[in-house]
Amino acid sequence: MVETLTPDICVIGAGSGGLSVAAAAAAFGVPVVLVEKGKMGGECLNAGCVPSKSLIAAARHAHAITEAKAFGISTQGFEVDFAGVHKHVHDVIAAIAPNDSKARFTGLGVRVIAGAARFQDAGTVVVGEIAIKARRFVIATGSSPALPSIPGIEETPHLTNETVFDITRRPEHLIVIGAGPVGLELAQAFRRLGAAVTVLEAGQPLAREDPECVQVVLAALAREGIELHANSSVVRLERAGGQVKVVVRTEDGEKTIAGSHLLIATGRRPNVDGLGLYAAGIRHDRAGIVIDRGLKTTNRRVYAIGDVAGRAQLTHFANHQASLVIRNALFRLPIRINEDIIPRVTFTDPELAHVGLTERQARDRGTAFRVLRWPFHENDRAQTERTTDGHIKVITTQRGRILGATIVGAGAGELILPWTLAVTSKLNIRDFAGMVVPYPTLAEVGKRAAMTYFTTVLTSRLMRRAIILLRRFG
């Protein structure tokens, strides 16, 4: 017998975005059904942000030991227990998992159903023997690793972000295909844990980011011994005994690179298979489900958020979209996505963080702008920590309204927060120049950059004459 449910909201996918919608709606007393065919917590908890940052943290500690001599601390030999690193990563996942568990959400009043959801028609989703006829649906099924069309890939053992955290032995030589944030973050982490690492990229590494800031990251990776080949196309993959071989065409010609492990980090594809989108009148393309500025699909009763909606693939963006869905679905408030206010961070060392417009975007939009800078090596705290690589780059209008900021350097992911507030609230650079910042902190880098906005005024001939005139009055 088919059970029919009639909640106000049915959420498909228990990743970050879906869980946020379900929790918020339940908090307002709204009947919610949540459907998930895999693990609760989705990509972020099980194979994305949480395990990758746990691995990066372990690698950072290993790297700190190798750098200790510069601080006058003598260290004798140490070793990386990779099985212990693996345990650390999965202990962190286990510690966070209860927050995303079925038990917790059931306690919040959410009906959680394990299974694959499929639209039967424009207003009905079926999961096994259960039919869900909701007033509103939210698709938050995320994305999966996209495998490139490379000859030999099916026959060659390879890792993705979904499987790389399962290995318990350190790779001898890890070959990474893809130099986006995921590829470079994991490349540096494995290098610091003792693996030889080679990265192959068909275009430019971190192509979306400010090229000047990217170079700071790439220089640091090179110093740590990571071999990176940009503008290099993979011709084919081969399996040779216990090794993998990658035949690559570089600017210097064709060459073969052999390694113990291969990691594919070439992007992601939206999880739309099996959802029955056609039956529901929901349009999608290769990028994902097509949505309007209000996050609605071509079926006005259905929203789509997170990776499946083909926008920025960021956990905090999915959570932001979830909050907008709640505003619109429950309170009928108008909503509109503005991706300029969404920060992003590449968690390499140094970190690379950005919000708002880059210099290139400001130029492409025909905006009259100014670029303000300040280097980390001019910061006293950076000197004490020996983290002097990097700088901040702020984009403002001619009148000082803050349009964007890029920070490359230690703690950039934390330092970008006030600039995110500035872009969101359309603050003026004067607000930063007048702000009192504790000394010594890395945050002073931002204030010093803000003060350069006034340099031309302070050194102008007119200003000097004004000062001379005022001196005459005592």
N, C-alpha and C positions, 0 to 999 in steps of 0.2 A: 504494500500500500504506500502511495506517495504522500509524504508529509508536506504540507504547504505552510510556509512562513510568510508573514506580512509585516516586516519591520519598516521603520522609516528609512533606514539606510542599510544597504548591503555593501560591504567593502570586500573587494577581491584582492587578496595579497596581504600578507602579514609582515611586510618589511617596514622600514622606518615611516614612510608616508602613510601606509595603510593603518598601522598601529596608532599613529597620531590622530587620524580621523576617528577611529573606533573609540579611543580613550576619551577624546574631547566630547564626542556625541553622547557617550554613556554618562559622562559627568553632568551633562545637561538633562539627564533623564530620558534620552531618546532611545527607543528600541533599535539595537544594532545587531546585525549578523556579520561575522567576519569569517571569510573562507580562505584557507591556505592549504595547498597541496604538498608543500615541502616543510622546511623547518621554520618555526616561529622565529621572528627576528630578521628573516630574509638575508640578503647579501651582506649588508653592513655588519651584522653580528657574526655571521658564520664564515664568511669568505672575503670580507672587504675591509672596512675601516678598522674594526676591532682587532682582528688577527694581524693585519699589516702594521698597525701602529705598535702592537705588542712586540712584533719582530724587530721593528725599527728601534724600540726602546732597548731591547737586549743588545742590539748591535751598537747603539750609542754607548752603553756601558763598556763594551769591549774596546771601542775606539778610545774612550777616555783613559783606559789603562795604558794604551800605546802612546798617548800624548802626555802622560803624567810627568815624564822627565823634564819637560819644558817648565813645569811648576816647581822644580826642585825636589820631586818625589821619586825615589828610586824604586823600581818594581822589577822583581825577578820574573822569570818565565811564567806565563799563565796559559791555560788552554780553554778552548770553547767546548763545552759539553753540549753538542747540538741536540741530543735527546732531551737534555734539560731545557734548552731553549724551546723545543717543541712543547714540552710540558708547560712551560711558562705561558706560551701563546694560548694553549687550550684551557689552562686554569683561568685566564682572564675571560675567555669566552664563557666558561661555566659560571664565573662570578656575576656576569652581566645578564646571562640568560634568564634568570627568574623575572627580571623586569619585563621581558617580552614573552613570558610563558602563557600557555593556555590557562593555567590555574589562575594567574593574576588577572587576566582579562575576563575570565568567567566570574571572578570575584567582583570585578567592576560592573558586571551586569551585561557583558557582551556574550552573545551566543556564538561560540567558536566551532566551526565545522572543518574537519580535516577532509580534503578531497579536491578534485579538479573541478573548477567552475566553468560552466558553458552557458552562453545566452541561448535560450530557446526561441525567444522573440524579443521585441523591443522593451518589454517590461518584465521578463521572467528569466531568472538564472536557475539552472538545475545543477545539483551536486549529488550524484548517485540517485538515491530515491527521495531526495529532498528538492522541492521547488520553492524558490524564493521570489516573491512578488513584492518588491520594495518600491517606495515612493521615489527614492534616489539610489543610484549605484555609483560607486567609486572604484575605478580600475587602478590598482597600484601593484601590478605584477612584476615590476622591475625589469632587469635585463640580464643577459648571459654573455659570457665571452664570445666574441666574434672571431672565428678562425678564418684566416686569409686563404685564398685559393692558391696554395703553393704545391707544386708537384711533390708527391712523397709524404705529405703531411699525415695522411691516414695511416701510413705504415711506420711512421717514426714516432717513438714515445715522446710525449711532450706534456708539459705542465701548463695550467692556467691558474688564475687567482683562486679558482675553486678547488684546486688540488695541491698547490704548492705548499700550503700550510700543513699538509698531511705527511710530508717526508720527515723521517727521523734521523737521516744521515746527511751530513753536510755535503753538498755537491763539490766535486773536485774542480770542475770548470763549468760554470753556468753560462749558457748563451741565451740572451734575452732578445727577442724580436719585438721591437716597439719601444720608442724612447719618449712616451708620454709620461704623465705623473706616476702611474702604477709601475711601468717598466723601470724608470729611474729610481724610484723609492726602493723597490725590491733589489735592484742591482746594487745599490750602495749598501743596503742591509746585509746581503749575502757576502759582499766583498769584505765588510768589516768583521764578519763572522768567520772569515778565513778562506772563502772560495775565490778562485780566479773568475773574473766576470768579463764577458764581451757583450756589448750592446749593438744591435743592428737597427738602423732606422732608414726607411725609404725616403723620407723628406728631411725636415729639420727637427731636432729635438725640441720638445715643449713649444711647438709651433704657434700655439695660441698666445703665448706670453710675450712680454717685452723682450726683444732680442738682446738688448744691452744687459738686462738682468739675468737672462738665461745664461749668458756667457760666464757669469760669476759662478753659477751652479756647475756648469760643465768643467770649468777650470778646477773646481774642488774635486769633482769626481775623477778627473785625470790625475790629480796629485795623489789620490788614494789608489791608483793603479787600475782603474776601470778603463778598458779599451772600448772606445765608441766609434762606430763607423756611420756617419751621416750620409744621406744621399746614396744609400746602398740598397739595391734590390736583391731579394733572395730568389735565386734561380730554382733551386730544388733542395729537398731534404733527403737525407739518407740515413739508414741505420747500419752501423758497422760493428758487429759484435756487441760489446757493452757500451759503445759510444754512439753519439749522434753527430752527423756531419752536415754542415750547412754550406752549400755552394752559393756564394754571394758575388754580385757584380758591383764593384766599387769604382770610384773615379780613377783608381790605379789599375783597373782590370779585374778579371775574375779570379777568385781565390776560394779555397776550402778551409773552413774553420771547424775543428773537431772539439767536442766537449762531452762532459759526462751527463749533463742535463740540459733540456731545452725548455724555456719559458716563453709562451706566446702571450704578448700583452699589446695586441693591436686594435683594441677597442671593444665595443660591446654592441649587442643587438637587442632590440626590445622583445620582451616575452609576450607575444600575441598569439602564438600557435595554440589551437584548441579552444580559444575563447568564444568562438562562434560569433565574431564581430559582425559578419555579413548579415546574420539573422537579426541582429539588433539594430541594423542600419548605422553602424559605426565605421567610419572611414579610417584607414591607416595606410601608411606607406613604409618605405624602408627605414625611415628615421624613427617611426613609432606611430602611435595613435594621434590623429590630427585633432588639435584642440584650438579653441579660440582664446582670446585674452582673459576670459572668465573661467578657463579650465574645463569648459564643456566640450563634449564631442559632438559629432553630427547627430547624435541622439540626445536631445535636450535634457533627458532625465539621467544622463550618464556623464560623470566627470572622469578625467584621467589625470593622474599625477605621478611624479617621480620619473624614473628612467624610461618607463614605457611610453611616456608622452613625448619623447624625442627632444627634450630640452637639456639643460645642464644636468649631468649625472652626478649629483651631489646630495648627500644625506640631508644636510641642512636646508637645501632647496626643496627637497620633497616634504620636509616638515613644514616649511613656510607655505608651500602649496596646500598642505593639509589644513592649516589654520584658515586659509582663504576659503577653502571649500566649506568649512564649518560656518564661517560668516555668511556665505551666500545661501547654503542649503538650509540652515536653521533660522537665520534672521533676515534673509532676503536682502542683505546689504550688497551693494555693487562692489565688485572686485576687479582688479586688473593686475596682471603680472608685469613687473618691472625688473628685468634681469640685471640691470645696471647696479642694483643695490645688493646683489648676491656676491659675497666674497668667495674666493677660492684659494686653496693652499696646496702647494706641492711640498710634501714633508721630507724633502731631502735635507742634507746638512751642508751648506746653509739652506734654510727654508726659503720658499718663494711664495709670497702672498700678494693678492691683488683684489681690488674692488673698484667699480666704476669704469671710467674710460681709460684706455691706455693712450699713450701719445699718438700711436698710429690711428686709433679709432677717432680721437679728437680731430686729427688732421683730415681723415676721410669724411667726417661729418661737416667739414668746413667751419669748425668752431675756432674763433680766435682764442688762443690759450697761452698760458705760460707754464714752464716746467721748473719746479723747485727741487733742489737736491740737497742731500747731506750724507757724507760717508760714515760708515761705522768706525773707521780708524780714527776719526776725530771725536769719538765718544769715550769718555773715561771708563765707564763700566765695561765696554767692549775690550778695552785694553787690559783691564784686570782679568778678564776671562779668556783673553787671547782669542777672541772671536771677532776679529777686525775686518773680515771679508764682507763686502756688501755695502748697500746704500739704500736710501729711500728716494723715491721719485714721485712727486706730487704734481697733478695736473689741475690748474685752476683757470677760470675765465680771466680776462684782463682786469676785471673788478674784484677778483679774489674768491669767487664762489668755487668751492672744491668740487671738481668733476671726477677725480679718481686718484688712486694711489697704488703704487707697487713698492713692495719692500722685499729685498733679498738680503738675508742675513740671519743671525741667530734670533730665534724667537719671533720670526716674522708672522707666524700664524696667530700669535697673541697680539702683536703690535698693530695688526691691521684693524682690530676692533674699533678704536675711536674713529678711524678713517671711514669705516663702514657707517657709523653713526653720522659722520659728516656728510657723506654722499646721500644717505637716506633723508636726512633733515635739511639738506641744502645749506650747510653751514658755510661761513666765510673763513678764509685763512686767518683773519684777525682773531677769531675765536681760539685758534691754536697758538698763535703768537702770544696772546695774553694769558694763556693757561700756565699755572704754576706746576712744574713737574718735579718730583722728588729726585734728589741727587744722591748717589750716582745710579742712574737707571738707563737702560737701552731706549726707553721712551723719549729721552732727550733728543734722540736723532730726529724724531718728528717735529719737535718744537723748533730745533735749529733750522730745519728745512723751511718751516713756516716763516721764520724771521727773515729768511733771504728774500721773501716777497717784497720787503720794504728796503732792501739794500740800495736800489737805484734812487729811491726817494731820499734816504738818509745821506747819500753821498752827492746829491745834486748841488749845483752851485746856488740855487735858490734857497735850499735848506741851510746851507752854510752861512749865507748872508743873513737869514733870519736869526740864526744862533748868535752871530756877531752883534746884530741889532739888540737882541734881548740882553746880552751881556752888559750893554751900556747902562741898563737900568739897575745894575747891581745884582 
